[in-house]
């Protein structure tokens, strides 16, 4: 297998990972209601997101480490950015977000190349250590998809408190009303429900509606920090996969370890 065939293969892996990440962004774009009502479906969606992030990081590590010359790696990230768009949807904002991802990929490749050139013995540690900016950018893109989806929803239908939250509060207060008014409690509960719903509608129209355009941004920021924290605790996972992959690729003869002798120029006191 020639060098360029191997190079194209690793680039295709990154492009495929980018496309899959784009499809997850599309799902998050359409799953804003899950964020408002935590459930099993939300947990599953977050697990798929973490998987897509891990795949991109692993493939990015392969590209940044193995593809040379370095500008070929830049092209691979650019094509991966296009794949993200095709997996997601094409618009001005998604274009900007994916362009930021491409820039982060280029910066990551340059950083890895510089770190590896300073290493005496090859190690995945610098590859993992340089992934911080790329990972943060990917999370930013994912949160951007949530922002876009919820913003479109509010523009169409306006902000509303999830029915499950309203119903839960009503049930808690109804129990107190029935306990205090055992006789004729049914009529009181009906009146309470009507009055409570009017209060909710008045609160939304009078207090929330003037600021509802900021709610999608607040929700995206609220998701951003937990994701950064969680992924920060799991950065060892892509590093472990890369270590296993490099060992496997070496055993299969796809890559090999070479030892280079270099002349070093220093300035010393004569």
N, C-alpha and C positions, 0 to 999 in steps of 0.2 A: 504494500500500500504506500503510495507516494506521500510526500510531505504535504502537498497542497490538498490532497484528498482528505487527509487527517485534519488539516486546518479547516476546511469547509465543513467537515463533520462536527467539529467542536462549535463552529459558528452557528450551524443549524440547531444544535442543542440550545444555545442561548436564544436564538430566534423563537424556537418552540416554547421555551420557558417564558419568554416575553408575551407570546400570544396567549398562553394559559393564564398568565397574570392579568392580561387585559380582559379575558372572559370573567375572571373573578371580580375585577373592578366593575364590569357590567352588572354582575349579580348584586354587588353591594349598592350600586347605583339604584337598583330596583328594590332593594331590601331595607329601605330606611324605616319601614314600619317595625321591622324586627328589633331595631335599636331602641325604639320606644317601648317595646313590650318584650323584655328578655324572656327567652324560651329555649327549648332544645334546638329549634331551627337556627336561632342566633348562634348558639355554641358550635353547631356544625358548620355554619358559614364562616365563623372565625377560624376554625380548624383548617378549612379549605384555604383561607387567606394565608395562614401561617405556612401551609404546605407550598403554596405558590411563591411566597417570599423565599423559602428555603431552596426551592428549585432554581430560582433566578440567581441567588447567591452562589450556589454550587456551580452552576454553568458559567457565571461570571468569573468565578475563581479559576475554572479551567481555561477560559479564554485569556484572562489576564496573565496567567502563568505560562501557557504553552504556545499561544499564537504569536509568532514573530514573522516579519517585523511588526512593531507595535501599532503602526497605523492600520494594519489589517484588523487588529482588535477593535480599533475605533470604528471601523466600518461595520464590524459585527454588532457593536452596540447600537449603531445608527439603524441597522436593519431590525434589531430587536425592538427598538422604539417604534418603528413602523408596525411591527407585529402587535405591539401593545395596542396601538390605535385600531387595527383591524379587529382585534379581539374585543375591544371596548366599543367606542363609536367616535367618529371623526367630527370634531368641532374646534372652535378657537381655543377654548379652555383646556380641553383634553390634549390638543396639540402642544400647548405651552407646558403642561404637566409632563408629557412624554419627552419633550425637548430637555426639560430639567433632568429627567431620568437619564437621557443620553449623555448629558454633560457630566452627571455624577459617575456614569460608567466610564467615560473617558478619563476623568480624574482618578478613578479607582485603578484603572489599568496603568496609568503613569505612576501612581503611588506604589503599586505592587512591583512594577518593573524596577523602580528605584530601590525599594527595600530588598528585593532579591539580589540585586547587583552588589549590595553591601553585605550579603550573607556569605560566610565561608562555606557553610554546609547547607544544603537545601532543607527547608522546613516549611510547613504550612502555617506556622505562627504569623509571619508577616502578612500572608494572604488574608488570614482571619482578622488581624488587627486593622487592616485597611478598609474593612467592609462597613465601618460605622456610617460614613456619609452616604454610601449607596443604600444601605438598609433604611436609614432615616428618610431618604428620598422616596424609596418604594412605599413606605408607610404614608408619607405625605401624599403621594399619588392615590393610594387607596382611600385615604380620608377625603381627598378631593372628589372622588367618585361619589362618596356619601353626600357631600355638600351639594353636588350637582343634582343628584336624584331628589333630595329633599327640597331643594330650592324650586325645582320644577313642580313638585307636588304642591308647595305652598302657593306658587303663582297660579296654579289651576284651582285649588280648592280652599286655600287659606289654612291657617294653623288650627288644629283642634286637639284637645286632650284625648288620648286613647280611651275608648269606651270601657276597657277593662279597669283602668284606674278610677274612672268616675263610678263605675259599678261597685268596686271594692270599697270606696269611701262611703257610698250610700248604704251598703250593707252593714258596715260598722256602726254608722250613726242610727240606722233603723233599729238595730238591736237595742241600743240605749233608749230610743223612743218607746219601743214596745215594752221594755222593762219598766219604764216610768209611767206609761199610760196603758195599762192592761185592758181597760174598757174603751172600746171605740178606737183602738190603736190602728186598725186598718185604714180608716179614713184619714187619720193624722199622717200615716205613712205616705198615702197618696198625695196629700197636700205638701208634705215635706219634699217628696220627689220632684213635684212640679216647681216648687220654690227653689230647690237646690239647683235644678237644671237651668232656671232663669238666672240664678246667681253665677253659674259657670259661664253661660253665654254672655252675660254682662261683663264679667271679668275679662273674657277673651276679647270682646269688642272694644272695651274701654281701656284696658291696660296692656294687653299683649299685642293686639293688632298693629299699633303704631310701630312696634319694634320687631314684628314677625320676620322681616327680611334678614335680621341678624341671627335668627334661631338656627338655620342650617350651618352657619359658620361656627356657632357655639357648640353645636352637636359634633361637627367634624373635629374641633379642637378637643372636645371631651373624649373622643375616641382615640385621638392621636397620642396623648400621653400614656394611657394604659398600654397601647400597643408598643410604644417605645420601651416601656418598662418590661413587658413580657418578653419581647424579642431580645432585649438586652440580656435577659437571664438564659436565653436559649441560643446564644451565638456559638456555643460549642457544638451544636448539632451540625451545621454546615461544615465546620472545620473537621469534624469527625468523618463525615461523608467524603470530604476532599482527600483526607489522609488515606481512607480505604480505596478510593478511586485511583489515586496516584500509585498506590501499591499494586492494584490490579492491572492498571495500564502498563506499568513497568514489567510485570510478570508476563503479560501478553505480548510484549515487544512493541507496543504502540508508541511508547516513549522510552527514553533511556537516560541514565544519569551520566553526565560527562564532567570531567575534572579539567579546569582551565588554569593555566599559569599566566599571570599578568605581571607586567612591569608597573611598579608604583613609584610615582615621583613625589618627593617631599622636600620641603625647605628646612635645612638644619643649620646650626651654628658651625661655621668653618673654623 
